[in-house]
Amino acid sequence: MLRKLRFYYLLILALLKKEWKKVSLSVLLLLLAVFIFFAFAPFLQSRIAQTTNKLIKPLYSEAVVGKPNTFNPLFSKTESEKEINSLVFRGLMKVSSQGVLESDLAKSFRVKSSTEYEFTLKQDVKWHDGKRFTASDVVYTVKIAQNPLYESELSSNFRDVEVNKVDDYTVVFRLKEPFAPFLTATTVGIIPSHIPLNKYRPVGTGEFRFINVKESEVTLEGAKNKLKFKFYPSFEAALTALKLGEVHGLANFPSQNNGLANWDNFEIEEKVLPFRLVTAFFNLRDEIFADKLVRQAFSYAVPKEELLKIGKGSKGRVALNSFSLLDTLQKEAKEKYLFNLEKTNSNLDVAGWVLAGDGKRYKEGKKLAFSITTVEDSEFEHTALKLKEAWEKVGAEVAVNIVAGQELKNQIVPNRSFSVLLTSQLLNPDPDQYVLWHTTQTTEANVSGITSPKLDKLLEDGRKNLDEKVRREKYQEFARLLLDEAPAIFLYYPRYVWVHSNRITQVDLKNFLEPQDRFAQADSWVINRPIW
């Protein structure tokens, strides 16, 4: 054995001495080839990905926390249901990237009177199964939403609304009384009339169509790519799937979770949600917060900018009133309750809450003590603790009560069993806020329970008058009076965090308003595949 090894060793030495020039040149060429390969690998990978994407539709997969129960836009309740359905179904109108309403399935519309709207439909639209989209589908959708047997959450959008088909591509809505925000109601996704509910399958007219529906995942297909949503029971399970490479992305990432900042191979996209408003609601049925002076006092004690300093910096936007971030009523507003502890202490003194030697305030022997209730969520918990810290500095004793989402929705809010509720409001492009603050809504969305004839009248006038100038004046006065009453503290518009693999390139979020808008430019994405 040793003789053979010695023989081959000597043979190799002899060859190297004899052909050293050729051997050296070969080694140099090999090293050069390896260098060129690695130097141009990113370019080659991108080129190969683009070429492959043209031949085979690329697939983007995303982890979703929780399993959707329906793929019918009339019955969507959860965030994931609404997002997925919005990709498949379209409405007569939609919200543009500037936050204003524009035509979608409707070619045009005409306001014939303060109670009558006529829509002319696009004639080149087909359902994903090839059937023509017509006025019959619009009438069918509204009738289903209105039917109390189906308990659609959208039923109130079409209450006392009569809808009629004029011809295949014309539909007329007649309202019982003027309702200025009506066009917002027509953004609801239209469902096909040729598929009865008892045999329902999700067939839409949107940019994506369902091609596979399973218990654990659904797959959508667009013109240039596919989207797969895989369902996980918890955020921790979804995050594990992302780390293991089971999925490309994870949306609605908690702002407090900054661990990904140090991850390689991932991109973190962050955008402000202009129609989501994080708000601290005072319960006006509570003895403490029935006093406007107390509500105003605690409003002055909140340093809003500090609430936004999550992780490495501020990514949300401070709110100045109850309107959306895109509304001119918000853009032109000024902060009424600038951080001012002197005013806080003065108001509490006048309200009879006297500061004692133990650093706490008392009134007629009762301690100024209450709790902040919020949902299990790292961002809300962070904000609640910041409020607790701010309010305890002025003599209050504050507890933080963290509850599960279902408990908040089904028990805490309906029973109004809270002192201060920290949650987020969903706002519309239209400035109408009747359901949020009108006296008749105190058992519904009017969470604080405020009752004010002046506010009620402004809200009523604002939704009955179609003159935009008049409406603007009404809502300006409403905003002023609501802030003075201080039934809530309008804190900030939160940021939305989406984490995805850096193999997903050419992502464009310039038109982002709602979570589903991250897919608005999905056709232009390039999904790079490893080439070794």
Buried (B, 14 or more C-beta within 10 A) or exposed (E): EEEEEEEEEEEEEEEEEEEEEEBEEEEEEEEEEEEEEEEEEEEEBBEBBBEBBEEEBBEBBBBBBBBBEBBBBBBBEBBBBBBBBBBBBBBBBBBBEEBEBEBBBBBEBEEEEBBEBBBBBBEEBEBBEEBBBBBBBBBBBBEBBBEEEBEBEBBEBBEEBBBEBEEEBBBBBBBEEEBBBBBBBBBBBBBBBEBEEEEEEBBBBBBBBBEEEEEEBBBBBBEBBBBBBBBBEEBEEBBEBBBEEEBBBBBBBBBBBBEBEEEEEBBEBBBBBBBBBBBBBBBBEBEBBEBBBBBBBBBBBBBBEEBBBBEEEBBBBBBBBBBBBBBEBBEEBEEBBEBBBEBBBBBBBEBEBBBEEEEBBBBEEEBBBBBBBBBEBBBBBBBBBBBBEBBBEBBBBBEBBBBEEEEBBEEBBEEBEBBBBBBBBEBBBBBBBBBBBBBEBBEEBBBBBBBBEEBBBBBBBBBBBBEEEBBBBBBBBBBBEBBEBBBBBBBBBBBBBBBBBEBBBEBEBEEBBBBBBBBBBBEEBBBBEEEE
